[in-house]
């Protein structure tokens, strides 16, 4: 999972700072998946999860999360 220079979402910075992993409550940081699409990555050291971002909208559903690799 690579970091991205471009934000994964189009949210205002104050709103983006409020987003947390719905499973662990950890902060989410911008990333890029293996296929080049934007994602949000949980910073939880024990259970890092990756959430897709579709059309600039984070999909923070537990069923859509996958383990970070």
Buried (B, 14 or more C-beta within 10 A) or exposed (E): BEEBEEEBBEBEEEEBEEBBBBBBEBBBBBBBBEEEEBBBBBEBEEEBBBBBBEEEEBBBEEEBBEEBE
